[in-house]
Amino acid sequence: MALSLTPEMILVLGLLGFTMLMLVLEWIRADMVALLVVVVIGLTGLIPSDRVFNGFAGNAVIAIIAIMIMGEGLDRAGVLTYTATFVMRMARGAESRLGMVINVVASMFSAVIPSQALAALMIPVSSRLSARTGVPISRLLLPMAFCILTGTNTTLIANSPLIVLNDLIASANLNLPPGAHTIAKFGLFSVTPVGLALALVGVAYFYFFGSKLLPGHEDERLKVTPGRTESYFAETYGIVGETAELTVTAESPLVGMSIGEAEQLYDAPLILAIKSGNDSRMAPPADHVIWVGSVLGVLGPREQLNQFANNQLCRLSTRMRQLGELFNPTRAGISEVVIPPVSRFIKHTVGELRLRKRFGISVLAVTRGDKVLRDDVRGVSLRAGDTVVLHSNWRDLSLAAEDKDLVVVTDIPKELQRPGKIWQAVGFFLMAQGLALFTNLDLSVSMMTGAIAMLLTGVLNMDEAYKAVNWKTIFVIACLIPLGWSMDATGTAAWIAQQVLVHLGSSAPWVLQLCLALLTLLFSQVMSNVGATVMMVPIAISVAVATGGNPSAYALIVAVSSSNTFLLSSGHPALMMITGPGGYKSKDFLRVGIPLTLLVLIVTLVVINLMFD
């Protein structure tokens, strides 16, 4: 019987359109959009009020929280540091071998660590290997990120669309037409055949074609090894000069001025440190007052420093006698960080963030695409994907990075926080997977068991666990899941499927599957892959039921296709994070991504149909 469009369906379609538009235009934060949508669903009664916020307690959300916590535990125990040593030993400095080993390791870890978190962990690893071997980082980061995305479908615990899939299937089972068979949920390794096939495709693609497809040029600013104090400024970002000390005399006009006021003076050098009495500090805040005898650690061309010293009646010393320890490369220096898509720094100016006062960090420049922003850097409003150039103490930078608002690209000296806990971290992670595989426990219970075991044994503490959870991602997923439920409950998914079949009803099953995969692929380029999955899985299941296809196969095709996001740097957070450090342009993603997108699409359809034949 043909379905008629009802007011409830029209409302759901309106919410779908609104969600897509807001996620694409980003006029409103993604988590706020999702929360607004779930509140409207509750107010309009599209699903029972007692189920509206069940997404927050759903199996998918709890599992993702636990996986984020365990991923942080593995990082704090030093798993990635040992991985870098392993990769270096296996690659032996050869570019082709180094790229392949990094890609294989990234694919393996992507099966158990969420892609965005893994990219944040692997970027400094790749930077370290690039610096030690001389292999351009631009030839390492893009293949690494793409292999993370091709390998993320190997298990059910690392890819959010796959974790959400079971919750969407459970909702679909409640609204199946009479006589339809209940759709079975997916187990931890149910998706492994397709995931392994895609992971192999990714690694093989770059092994055989990477040298031809990757950027043939090396960005000038990427040729310099990070971690220098003087030359790196000039050669990388055009900040010409050298470090020196300025001692403020009793006659100096600087006496009584704040650091911010001194920096506004004509031709003032960069002020990176100050010593007043016995107190020395890096990156003094703008309101720090300069007194007689204060020693300023400054950076600028020799002529500029001499002129400024003469004008301000200061004594200039090109030898770092009193601040030398602060500028010791083993303790401090230049670094690059990337602003991830979930950072709280986005849409705030550098001045508003007060990084010098909060973390002891000086911002020297912001790079955005081909632009290097150095003038009035305090007024620059940060965006996702920006690369920010900092000068700081390494320890201060590590502390600032713990809140996940910035991702350190540079291979900075870093002590392992809990190297003695590595076997506990790995053991409990494997235990959690074993519980999910060999018992009847829900994935959420299995994963949370591993997380709580890490907490009880001191692999990480509760405060660190809270910081490890990307709450923005959690809110988006928890609030969008009810949108998928409302598509099933109101019959919207069945109505859309009906309209699809009007035009494609006589087509072969593989044509229907291809259309669903292409739609999902296109949606995931411009909105979150979770959003694309929530929108398309109910439709895919309805199409399968209406045509006699296997709903599990159709749903899995959609979930896997949502990670096929290789065409735009904005298509996935992991790609946004490597764009700046790798110096990539849009044409690089298209040149490398188009062939890989087609390969992934073909392999996905073939392997899934073989699995469910």
Secondary structure, DSSP 4 states (H G I P E B T S, - for coil): -PPPP-HHHHHHHHHHHHHHHHHHH-SS-HHHHHHHHHHHHHHHTSS-GGGTTGGGGSHHHHHHHHHHHHHHHHHHTTHHHHHHHHHHHHHTT-HHHHHHHHHHHHHHHHTTS-HHHHHHHHHHHHHHHHHHH---GGGTHHHHHHHHHHHTTSSSSS-HHHHHHHHHHHHHHHTPPTTPPPPPPP-TTTTHHHHHHHHHHHHHHHHHHHHHHS-SS--GGGSSPS--SSHHHHHHH----EEEEEEEPTT-TTTT-BHHHHHTSTTPPEEEEEEETTEEEES--TTPBP-TT-EEEEEE-HHHHHHHHHHTTEEEESS-SSSTTTT-TTTEEEEEEE--TT-TTTT-BHHHHTHHHHH-EEEEEEEETTEEE-TTGGGPBP-TT-EEEEEEEHHHHHHHHTTSSSEE-S------S-GGGHHHHHHHHHHHHHHHHHSS--HHHHHHHHHHHHHHTTSS-HHHHHHHS-HHHHHHHHHHHHHHHHHHHTTHHHHHHHHHHHHHTTS-HHHHHHHHHHHHHHHHHHS-HHHHHHHHHHHHHHHHHHHT--HHHHHHHHHHHTT---S-GGGSHHHHHHHHHHT--HHHHHHHHHHHHHHHHHHHHHHHHHHT-
